[in-house]
Amino acid sequence: MKLHYHLIAQIIRSLRDIFVDRRYADKVVEFAFKKHPKWGSRDRRLFAESVYEVVRHWRWYWHLAGLPDAEHNQPEAITEERLWYVWCAYWIMAGHELPFFDEVVHVRRGAIIERSKQEVSPAIQASVPDWMEARLNRELGQAWIAIRATLNQPAEVFIRVNTLKTDRRSLKTRLAQEGFITETIQDIPSVLHMKQRYHVFGMAAFKEGLFEVQDASSQRVAPFLQVEPGMKVVDACAGAGGKTLHLAALMQNKGKIIALDVHDWKLNELRKRAGRAGVDVAETRLIEGTKTLKRLTNYADRLLLDVPCSGMGVLRRNPDAKWKLSDAEIDRLIIEQQDILTRYSAIVKPGGKLVYATCSILPSENEQQVQKFLAAHGAEWTLEEELKINPAETGHDGFYAARLARKPAEPTPASAAVPTTEPSAE
């Protein structure tokens, strides 16, 4: 395979951005594509695959390059020279010959092959931090072995059909006519699986709002909330709105969804996506303090809490996260999750329901959080159902969701009834 020096040099610069400057891999790849608009599809594919594969197996390739393991995640130790060695280890293990670049003339192919045959710890072999290997072993036991292998596989591309504008059969036919092959998944009616990697955001059907990019596991969360047309729904950790738009489609664009988030830039993206999707029942509100939540007390028929989490179930999609995470950060997130579940649950009116969801596979972020909540609030709430998606069993992202029902209020005399009013955004 003929390699252009400028392309490999950009891979090295991008790896430096990720591991030294601690930037997000997807943003780094997106920036490189904008920087090199003349790259063809082959160069774009080679660049993206190389960056993500090195990030995914970073610790393993660092080891194969003959570098000290203790320094694999220390930014000051990740020099340009070492990045070239790591890339060489990746390229050789992929079955390619090294190019005749000055930066790689001293690399010994035989030494890399020999190191690949040596016995190393499971954490090095699977390219995960030691703290993560210990924590996942402790929380998941033997199940972690199969999950660990799955999370080191590249993520596949799934799209969610926007039923406000089309249906799955029609979209599948339309995409096939345009040369894009998809397949359905039987138990998730909104999903189409893209059989090959395409630049989906450039498709005409995407620009027309006929679909959104969303993993198959993620598409199971909104239906789990059991929304109906005409309901008052709050998506309290809405982000850029993937699940908000799904909820709107399930509600047939009837009723009202209030999408909350602490980041205004995410809500701006949600508004753009809602416009493209034809969703007009979603109102965005920035969480500016406790008053935002108090105004919504006892308001919602349904509440979605897709809480901040470790993202341990989506490492296939965000492999750089394992090099940015820490044990302490997960402990901090667990405290934040319990706080959100406790405080935001007041948004649900008596007789309503909420779904607590994460894209994590850690019991400490999932069922243990629900158990803590019920231990403190069991007189008012009951657990209806849990959804646990194991990435090793499905091949999709790892997800968890629990649907909780708030008990109906005690009947009050008609004379004491207070009319329900729409909460103000002021």
Contacts in CASP RR format, 6 or more apart in sequence:
PFRMAT RR
TARGET T0000
AUTHOR 0000-0000-0000
METHOD contacts of the structure
MODEL  1
MKLHYHLIAQIIRSLRDIFVDRRYADKVVEFAFKKHPKWGSRDRRLFAES
VYEVVRHWRWYWHLAGLPDAEHNQPEAITEERLWYVWCAYWIMAGHELPF
FDEVVHVRRGAIIERSKQEVSPAIQASVPDWMEARLNRELGQAWIAIRAT
LNQPAEVFIRVNTLKTDRRSLKTRLAQEGFITETIQDIPSVLHMKQRYHV
FGMAAFKEGLFEVQDASSQRVAPFLQVEPGMKVVDACAGAGGKTLHLAAL
MQNKGKIIALDVHDWKLNELRKRAGRAGVDVAETRLIEGTKTLKRLTNYA
DRLLLDVPCSGMGVLRRNPDAKWKLSDAEIDRLIIEQQDILTRYSAIVKP
GGKLVYATCSILPSENEQQVQKFLAAHGAEWTLEEELKINPAETGHDGFY
AARLARKPAEPTPASAAVPTTEPSAE
1 96 0 8 1.000
3 99 0 8 1.000
4 43 0 8 1.000
5 99 0 8 1.000
5 101 0 8 1.000
7 39 0 8 1.000
7 43 0 8 1.000
7 46 0 8 1.000
7 47 0 8 1.000
8 87 0 8 1.000
8 99 0 8 1.000
8 101 0 8 1.000
10 32 0 8 1.000
10 35 0 8 1.000
10 36 0 8 1.000
10 47 0 8 1.000
11 47 0 8 1.000
11 50 0 8 1.000
11 51 0 8 1.000
11 54 0 8 1.000
11 87 0 8 1.000
12 80 0 8 1.000
12 83 0 8 1.000
12 84 0 8 1.000
12 87 0 8 1.000
14 28 0 8 1.000
14 29 0 8 1.000
14 32 0 8 1.000
14 47 0 8 1.000
14 51 0 8 1.000
15 51 0 8 1.000
15 54 0 8 1.000
15 55 0 8 1.000
15 83 0 8 1.000
15 86 0 8 1.000
15 87 0 8 1.000
16 78 0 8 1.000
16 80 0 8 1.000
16 83 0 8 1.000
17 23 0 8 1.000
17 28 0 8 1.000
18 24 0 8 1.000
18 25 0 8 1.000
18 28 0 8 1.000
18 51 0 8 1.000
18 55 0 8 1.000
18 320 0 8 1.000
19 58 0 8 1.000
19 73 0 8 1.000
19 75 0 8 1.000
19 78 0 8 1.000
19 83 0 8 1.000
19 323 0 8 1.000
20 75 0 8 1.000
20 78 0 8 1.000
21 75 0 8 1.000
22 75 0 8 1.000
22 324 0 8 1.000
24 318 0 8 1.000
24 320 0 8 1.000
25 51 0 8 1.000
25 52 0 8 1.000
25 55 0 8 1.000
25 318 0 8 1.000
25 319 0 8 1.000
25 320 0 8 1.000
26 318 0 8 1.000
28 51 0 8 1.000
29 47 0 8 1.000
29 48 0 8 1.000
29 51 0 8 1.000
29 52 0 8 1.000
32 47 0 8 1.000
33 39 0 8 1.000
33 44 0 8 1.000
33 47 0 8 1.000
36 43 0 8 1.000
39 47 0 8 1.000
45 197 0 8 1.000
50 87 0 8 1.000
50 90 0 8 1.000
50 91 0 8 1.000
52 154 0 8 1.000
52 319 0 8 1.000
53 90 0 8 1.000
53 94 0 8 1.000
53 154 0 8 1.000
54 61 0 8 1.000
54 86 0 8 1.000
54 87 0 8 1.000
54 90 0 8 1.000
55 319 0 8 1.000
55 320 0 8 1.000
55 323 0 8 1.000
56 127 0 8 1.000
56 152 0 8 1.000
56 154 0 8 1.000
56 319 0 8 1.000
57 90 0 8 1.000
57 127 0 8 1.000
57 152 0 8 1.000
58 72 0 8 1.000
58 86 0 8 1.000
58 127 0 8 1.000
58 323 0 8 1.000
59 69 0 8 1.000
59 72 0 8 1.000
59 73 0 8 1.000
59 123 0 8 1.000
59 124 0 8 1.000
59 127 0 8 1.000
59 128 0 8 1.000
59 129 0 8 1.000
60 124 0 8 1.000
60 125 0 8 1.000
60 126 0 8 1.000
60 127 0 8 1.000
61 86 0 8 1.000
61 87 0 8 1.000
61 89 0 8 1.000
61 90 0 8 1.000
61 93 0 8 1.000
61 127 0 8 1.000
62 69 0 8 1.000
62 72 0 8 1.000
62 86 0 8 1.000
62 89 0 8 1.000
63 69 0 8 1.000
63 72 0 8 1.000
63 115 0 8 1.000
63 120 0 8 1.000
63 124 0 8 1.000
64 89 0 8 1.000
64 93 0 8 1.000
64 112 0 8 1.000
64 115 0 8 1.000
64 116 0 8 1.000
65 82 0 8 1.000
65 85 0 8 1.000
65 86 0 8 1.000
65 88 0 8 1.000
65 89 0 8 1.000
65 112 0 8 1.000
66 85 0 8 1.000
66 111 0 8 1.000
66 115 0 8 1.000
67 82 0 8 1.000
67 85 0 8 1.000
67 86 0 8 1.000
68 77 0 8 1.000
69 124 0 8 1.000
71 77 0 8 1.000
71 78 0 8 1.000
73 129 0 8 1.000
73 323 0 8 1.000
81 103 0 8 1.000
84 103 0 8 1.000
84 104 0 8 1.000
84 107 0 8 1.000
85 107 0 8 1.000
88 98 0 8 1.000
88 104 0 8 1.000
88 107 0 8 1.000
88 112 0 8 1.000
89 112 0 8 1.000
91 98 0 8 1.000
92 98 0 8 1.000
92 109 0 8 1.000
92 112 0 8 1.000
92 113 0 8 1.000
93 112 0 8 1.000
93 116 0 8 1.000
98 104 0 8 1.000
98 107 0 8 1.000
98 109 0 8 1.000
121 133 0 8 1.000
122 133 0 8 1.000
122 148 0 8 1.000
123 129 0 8 1.000
123 130 0 8 1.000
123 132 0 8 1.000
123 133 0 8 1.000
126 133 0 8 1.000
126 148 0 8 1.000
126 149 0 8 1.000
126 152 0 8 1.000
127 152 0 8 1.000
127 322 0 8 1.000
128 136 0 8 1.000
128 148 0 8 1.000
128 322 0 8 1.000
129 322 0 8 1.000
129 323 0 8 1.000
129 325 0 8 1.000
131 326 0 8 1.000
131 327 0 8 1.000
132 322 0 8 1.000
132 325 0 8 1.000
135 327 0 8 1.000
135 330 0 8 1.000
135 362 0 8 1.000
136 144 0 8 1.000
136 147 0 8 1.000
136 148 0 8 1.000
136 312 0 8 1.000
136 361 0 8 1.000
136 362 0 8 1.000
137 144 0 8 1.000
139 362 0 8 1.000
139 363 0 8 1.000
139 364 0 8 1.000
140 147 0 8 1.000
140 361 0 8 1.000
140 362 0 8 1.000
140 363 0 8 1.000
143 390 0 8 1.000
143 392 0 8 1.000
146 392 0 8 1.000
147 361 0 8 1.000
147 390 0 8 1.000
147 391 0 8 1.000
147 392 0 8 1.000
149 392 0 8 1.000
150 316 0 8 1.000
150 391 0 8 1.000
150 392 0 8 1.000
150 395 0 8 1.000
151 313 0 8 1.000
151 315 0 8 1.000
151 316 0 8 1.000
151 391 0 8 1.000
152 315 0 8 1.000
152 316 0 8 1.000
152 319 0 8 1.000
153 316 0 8 1.000
153 395 0 8 1.000
154 316 0 8 1.000
155 215 0 8 1.000
155 314 0 8 1.000
155 316 0 8 1.000
155 317 0 8 1.000
155 397 0 8 1.000
156 193 0 8 1.000
156 194 0 8 1.000
156 395 0 8 1.000
157 193 0 8 1.000
157 194 0 8 1.000
157 197 0 8 1.000
157 198 0 8 1.000
157 200 0 8 1.000
157 213 0 8 1.000
158 185 0 8 1.000
158 191 0 8 1.000
158 192 0 8 1.000
158 193 0 8 1.000
158 194 0 8 1.000
158 213 0 8 1.000
158 214 0 8 1.000
158 215 0 8 1.000
158 216 0 8 1.000
158 219 0 8 1.000
158 396 0 8 1.000
159 182 0 8 1.000
159 191 0 8 1.000
159 192 0 8 1.000
159 194 0 8 1.000
159 200 0 8 1.000
159 211 0 8 1.000
159 212 0 8 1.000
159 213 0 8 1.000
159 214 0 8 1.000
160 190 0 8 1.000
160 191 0 8 1.000
160 211 0 8 1.000
160 212 0 8 1.000
160 213 0 8 1.000
160 214 0 8 1.000
160 219 0 8 1.000
160 246 0 8 1.000
161 167 0 8 1.000
161 168 0 8 1.000
161 171 0 8 1.000
161 190 0 8 1.000
161 191 0 8 1.000
161 192 0 8 1.000
161 210 0 8 1.000
161 211 0 8 1.000
162 209 0 8 1.000
162 210 0 8 1.000
162 211 0 8 1.000
162 212 0 8 1.000
162 245 0 8 1.000
162 249 0 8 1.000
162 277 0 8 1.000
162 278 0 8 1.000
163 190 0 8 1.000
163 249 0 8 1.000
164 248 0 8 1.000
164 249 0 8 1.000
164 252 0 8 1.000
164 253 0 8 1.000
164 277 0 8 1.000
164 278 0 8 1.000
164 279 0 8 1.000
165 208 0 8 1.000
165 209 0 8 1.000
165 210 0 8 1.000
165 277 0 8 1.000
165 278 0 8 1.000
166 174 0 8 1.000
166 210 0 8 1.000
168 184 0 8 1.000
168 189 0 8 1.000
168 190 0 8 1.000
168 192 0 8 1.000
171 192 0 8 1.000
171 205 0 8 1.000
171 210 0 8 1.000
171 211 0 8 1.000
172 182 0 8 1.000
172 184 0 8 1.000
172 192 0 8 1.000
174 205 0 8 1.000
174 210 0 8 1.000
175 181 0 8 1.000
175 182 0 8 1.000
175 192 0 8 1.000
175 203 0 8 1.000
175 205 0 8 1.000
176 182 0 8 1.000
178 203 0 8 1.000
178 204 0 8 1.000
178 205 0 8 1.000
180 194 0 8 1.000
180 196 0 8 1.000
180 198 0 8 1.000
180 203 0 8 1.000
181 194 0 8 1.000
181 195 0 8 1.000
181 196 0 8 1.000
182 192 0 8 1.000
182 193 0 8 1.000
182 194 0 8 1.000
182 195 0 8 1.000
183 192 0 8 1.000
183 193 0 8 1.000
183 195 0 8 1.000
184 191 0 8 1.000
184 192 0 8 1.000
184 193 0 8 1.000
185 191 0 8 1.000
185 193 0 8 1.000
185 216 0 8 1.000
188 216 0 8 1.000
188 219 0 8 1.000
188 220 0 8 1.000
190 219 0 8 1.000
190 246 0 8 1.000
190 249 0 8 1.000
191 216 0 8 1.000
191 219 0 8 1.000
192 211 0 8 1.000
193 216 0 8 1.000
194 200 0 8 1.000
200 206 0 8 1.000
200 213 0 8 1.000
201 213 0 8 1.000
205 211 0 8 1.000
207 276 0 8 1.000
208 276 0 8 1.000
209 276 0 8 1.000
209 277 0 8 1.000
209 278 0 8 1.000
212 242 0 8 1.000
212 245 0 8 1.000
212 246 0 8 1.000
212 273 0 8 1.000
212 277 0 8 1.000
214 242 0 8 1.000
214 246 0 8 1.000
215 314 0 8 1.000
215 317 0 8 1.000
215 396 0 8 1.000
215 397 0 8 1.000
216 394 0 8 1.000
216 396 0 8 1.000
216 397 0 8 1.000
217 359 0 8 1.000
217 389 0 8 1.000
217 391 0 8 1.000
217 394 0 8 1.000
217 396 0 8 1.000
217 397 0 8 1.000
217 398 0 8 1.000
217 399 0 8 1.000
218 242 0 8 1.000
218 243 0 8 1.000
218 359 0 8 1.000
218 397 0 8 1.000
218 399 0 8 1.000
219 246 0 8 1.000
220 387 0 8 1.000
220 389 0 8 1.000
220 399 0 8 1.000
220 401 0 8 1.000
221 243 0 8 1.000
221 246 0 8 1.000
221 304 0 8 1.000
221 306 0 8 1.000
221 355 0 8 1.000
221 357 0 8 1.000
221 387 0 8 1.000
221 399 0 8 1.000
221 401 0 8 1.000
222 243 0 8 1.000
222 246 0 8 1.000
222 247 0 8 1.000
222 250 0 8 1.000
222 304 0 8 1.000
223 250 0 8 1.000
224 355 0 8 1.000
224 357 0 8 1.000
224 385 0 8 1.000
224 387 0 8 1.000
224 401 0 8 1.000
224 403 0 8 1.000
225 233 0 8 1.000
225 247 0 8 1.000
225 302 0 8 1.000
225 304 0 8 1.000
225 353 0 8 1.000
225 355 0 8 1.000
225 403 0 8 1.000
226 302 0 8 1.000
226 353 0 8 1.000
226 403 0 8 1.000
227 233 0 8 1.000
227 247 0 8 1.000
227 250 0 8 1.000
227 251 0 8 1.000
227 301 0 8 1.000
227 302 0 8 1.000
228 251 0 8 1.000
229 251 0 8 1.000
229 252 0 8 1.000
229 254 0 8 1.000
229 255 0 8 1.000
230 251 0 8 1.000
230 254 0 8 1.000
230 255 0 8 1.000
230 256 0 8 1.000
231 251 0 8 1.000
231 255 0 8 1.000
231 256 0 8 1.000
231 301 0 8 1.000
231 302 0 8 1.000
232 255 0 8 1.000
232 256 0 8 1.000
232 258 0 8 1.000
232 299 0 8 1.000
232 300 0 8 1.000
232 301 0 8 1.000
232 302 0 8 1.000
233 247 0 8 1.000
233 251 0 8 1.000
233 255 0 8 1.000
233 256 0 8 1.000
233 257 0 8 1.000
233 258 0 8 1.000
233 300 0 8 1.000
233 301 0 8 1.000
233 302 0 8 1.000
233 303 0 8 1.000
233 304 0 8 1.000
234 257 0 8 1.000
234 258 0 8 1.000
234 259 0 8 1.000
234 260 0 8 1.000
234 296 0 8 1.000
234 299 0 8 1.000
234 300 0 8 1.000
234 302 0 8 1.000
234 303 0 8 1.000
234 304 0 8 1.000
234 347 0 8 1.000
235 241 0 8 1.000
235 243 0 8 1.000
235 244 0 8 1.000
235 247 0 8 1.000
235 257 0 8 1.000
235 258 0 8 1.000
235 259 0 8 1.000
235 260 0 8 1.000
235 304 0 8 1.000
235 306 0 8 1.000
236 260 0 8 1.000
236 303 0 8 1.000
236 304 0 8 1.000
236 305 0 8 1.000
236 340 0 8 1.000
236 344 0 8 1.000
236 347 0 8 1.000
237 260 0 8 1.000
237 261 0 8 1.000
237 304 0 8 1.000
237 305 0 8 1.000
237 306 0 8 1.000
237 307 0 8 1.000
237 308 0 8 1.000
237 340 0 8 1.000
238 244 0 8 1.000
238 259 0 8 1.000
238 260 0 8 1.000
238 261 0 8 1.000
238 266 0 8 1.000
238 267 0 8 1.000
238 270 0 8 1.000
238 284 0 8 1.000
238 306 0 8 1.000
239 259 0 8 1.000
239 261 0 8 1.000
239 263 0 8 1.000
239 266 0 8 1.000
239 267 0 8 1.000
239 269 0 8 1.000
239 270 0 8 1.000
240 266 0 8 1.000
240 269 0 8 1.000
240 270 0 8 1.000
240 273 0 8 1.000
241 259 0 8 1.000
241 266 0 8 1.000
241 269 0 8 1.000
241 270 0 8 1.000
241 273 0 8 1.000
241 274 0 8 1.000
242 270 0 8 1.000
242 273 0 8 1.000
243 304 0 8 1.000
243 306 0 8 1.000
244 257 0 8 1.000
244 259 0 8 1.000
244 270 0 8 1.000
244 274 0 8 1.000
244 279 0 8 1.000
244 282 0 8 1.000
245 273 0 8 1.000
245 274 0 8 1.000
245 277 0 8 1.000
245 279 0 8 1.000
245 282 0 8 1.000
247 257 0 8 1.000
247 304 0 8 1.000
248 257 0 8 1.000
248 274 0 8 1.000
248 277 0 8 1.000
248 279 0 8 1.000
248 281 0 8 1.000
248 282 0 8 1.000
249 277 0 8 1.000
249 279 0 8 1.000
251 257 0 8 1.000
251 281 0 8 1.000
253 278 0 8 1.000
253 279 0 8 1.000
253 280 0 8 1.000
253 281 0 8 1.000
254 281 0 8 1.000
255 281 0 8 1.000
256 281 0 8 1.000
256 283 0 8 1.000
257 281 0 8 1.000
257 282 0 8 1.000
257 283 0 8 1.000
258 282 0 8 1.000
258 283 0 8 1.000
258 285 0 8 1.000
258 296 0 8 1.000
258 300 0 8 1.000
259 267 0 8 1.000
259 270 0 8 1.000
259 282 0 8 1.000
259 283 0 8 1.000
259 284 0 8 1.000
259 285 0 8 1.000
260 284 0 8 1.000
260 285 0 8 1.000
260 286 0 8 1.000
260 287 0 8 1.000
260 292 0 8 1.000
261 267 0 8 1.000
261 270 0 8 1.000
261 284 0 8 1.000
261 286 0 8 1.000
261 287 0 8 1.000
262 286 0 8 1.000
262 287 0 8 1.000
264 286 0 8 1.000
267 284 0 8 1.000
267 285 0 8 1.000
267 286 0 8 1.000
270 282 0 8 1.000
270 284 0 8 1.000
271 284 0 8 1.000
274 280 0 8 1.000
274 282 0 8 1.000
283 425 0 8 1.000
285 292 0 8 1.000
285 425 0 8 1.000
286 292 0 8 1.000
287 293 0 8 1.000
293 343 0 8 1.000
293 344 0 8 1.000
293 346 0 8 1.000
293 347 0 8 1.000
295 423 0 8 1.000
295 424 0 8 1.000
295 425 0 8 1.000
296 347 0 8 1.000
296 423 0 8 1.000
297 346 0 8 1.000
297 347 0 8 1.000
298 346 0 8 1.000
298 347 0 8 1.000
298 348 0 8 1.000
298 349 0 8 1.000
298 350 0 8 1.000
299 347 0 8 1.000
299 349 0 8 1.000
299 423 0 8 1.000
300 347 0 8 1.000
300 348 0 8 1.000
300 349 0 8 1.000
300 352 0 8 1.000
301 348 0 8 1.000
301 349 0 8 1.000
301 352 0 8 1.000
301 353 0 8 1.000
302 348 0 8 1.000
302 352 0 8 1.000
302 353 0 8 1.000
302 354 0 8 1.000
302 355 0 8 1.000
303 344 0 8 1.000
303 345 0 8 1.000
303 347 0 8 1.000
303 348 0 8 1.000
303 353 0 8 1.000
303 354 0 8 1.000
303 355 0 8 1.000
304 354 0 8 1.000
304 355 0 8 1.000
304 357 0 8 1.000
305 340 0 8 1.000
305 341 0 8 1.000
305 344 0 8 1.000
305 354 0 8 1.000
305 355 0 8 1.000
305 356 0 8 1.000
305 357 0 8 1.000
306 357 0 8 1.000
306 358 0 8 1.000
307 336 0 8 1.000
307 337 0 8 1.000
307 340 0 8 1.000
307 341 0 8 1.000
307 356 0 8 1.000
307 357 0 8 1.000
307 358 0 8 1.000
308 333 0 8 1.000
308 336 0 8 1.000
308 337 0 8 1.000
308 340 0 8 1.000
309 333 0 8 1.000
309 337 0 8 1.000
309 358 0 8 1.000
309 359 0 8 1.000
309 360 0 8 1.000
309 365 0 8 1.000
310 321 0 8 1.000
310 325 0 8 1.000
310 329 0 8 1.000
310 330 0 8 1.000
310 333 0 8 1.000
310 360 0 8 1.000
310 362 0 8 1.000
310 365 0 8 1.000
311 318 0 8 1.000
311 321 0 8 1.000
311 358 0 8 1.000
311 359 0 8 1.000
311 360 0 8 1.000
312 359 0 8 1.000
312 360 0 8 1.000
312 361 0 8 1.000
312 362 0 8 1.000
312 365 0 8 1.000
313 359 0 8 1.000
313 360 0 8 1.000
313 361 0 8 1.000
313 391 0 8 1.000
313 397 0 8 1.000
313 398 0 8 1.000
313 399 0 8 1.000
314 321 0 8 1.000
314 359 0 8 1.000
314 397 0 8 1.000
314 398 0 8 1.000
315 321 0 8 1.000
315 322 0 8 1.000
316 391 0 8 1.000
316 397 0 8 1.000
317 397 0 8 1.000
330 362 0 8 1.000
330 364 0 8 1.000
330 365 0 8 1.000
333 365 0 8 1.000
334 364 0 8 1.000
334 365 0 8 1.000
334 369 0 8 1.000
337 358 0 8 1.000
337 365 0 8 1.000
337 369 0 8 1.000
338 369 0 8 1.000
338 372 0 8 1.000
338 373 0 8 1.000
341 356 0 8 1.000
341 369 0 8 1.000
341 370 0 8 1.000
341 373 0 8 1.000
342 373 0 8 1.000
342 376 0 8 1.000
342 377 0 8 1.000
344 354 0 8 1.000
345 354 0 8 1.000
345 373 0 8 1.000
345 377 0 8 1.000
345 381 0 8 1.000
345 404 0 8 1.000
345 406 0 8 1.000
347 354 0 8 1.000
348 354 0 8 1.000
348 406 0 8 1.000
349 406 0 8 1.000
350 406 0 8 1.000
350 407 0 8 1.000
350 408 0 8 1.000
350 409 0 8 1.000
351 405 0 8 1.000
351 406 0 8 1.000
351 407 0 8 1.000
351 408 0 8 1.000
351 409 0 8 1.000
352 405 0 8 1.000
352 406 0 8 1.000
353 384 0 8 1.000
353 403 0 8 1.000
353 404 0 8 1.000
353 405 0 8 1.000
353 406 0 8 1.000
354 403 0 8 1.000
354 404 0 8 1.000
354 406 0 8 1.000
355 401 0 8 1.000
355 402 0 8 1.000
355 403 0 8 1.000
355 404 0 8 1.000
356 369 0 8 1.000
356 370 0 8 1.000
356 373 0 8 1.000
356 401 0 8 1.000
356 402 0 8 1.000
356 404 0 8 1.000
357 399 0 8 1.000
357 400 0 8 1.000
357 401 0 8 1.000
357 402 0 8 1.000
358 365 0 8 1.000
358 366 0 8 1.000
358 399 0 8 1.000
358 400 0 8 1.000
358 401 0 8 1.000
359 397 0 8 1.000
359 398 0 8 1.000
359 399 0 8 1.000
360 366 0 8 1.000
360 398 0 8 1.000
360 400 0 8 1.000
361 390 0 8 1.000
361 391 0 8 1.000
361 398 0 8 1.000
361 400 0 8 1.000
365 400 0 8 1.000
366 388 0 8 1.000
366 400 0 8 1.000
366 402 0 8 1.000
367 386 0 8 1.000
367 388 0 8 1.000
367 400 0 8 1.000
367 402 0 8 1.000
370 383 0 8 1.000
370 386 0 8 1.000
370 402 0 8 1.000
370 404 0 8 1.000
373 381 0 8 1.000
373 404 0 8 1.000
374 381 0 8 1.000
374 382 0 8 1.000
374 383 0 8 1.000
374 404 0 8 1.000
380 406 0 8 1.000
380 407 0 8 1.000
381 404 0 8 1.000
381 405 0 8 1.000
381 406 0 8 1.000
381 407 0 8 1.000
382 404 0 8 1.000
382 405 0 8 1.000
382 407 0 8 1.000
383 402 0 8 1.000
383 403 0 8 1.000
383 404 0 8 1.000
384 403 0 8 1.000
384 404 0 8 1.000
384 405 0 8 1.000
385 402 0 8 1.000
385 403 0 8 1.000
386 400 0 8 1.000
386 401 0 8 1.000
386 402 0 8 1.000
386 403 0 8 1.000
387 399 0 8 1.000
387 400 0 8 1.000
387 401 0 8 1.000
387 402 0 8 1.000
387 403 0 8 1.000
388 399 0 8 1.000
388 400 0 8 1.000
389 396 0 8 1.000
389 397 0 8 1.000
389 398 0 8 1.000
389 399 0 8 1.000
389 400 0 8 1.000
390 398 0 8 1.000
391 397 0 8 1.000
391 398 0 8 1.000
END
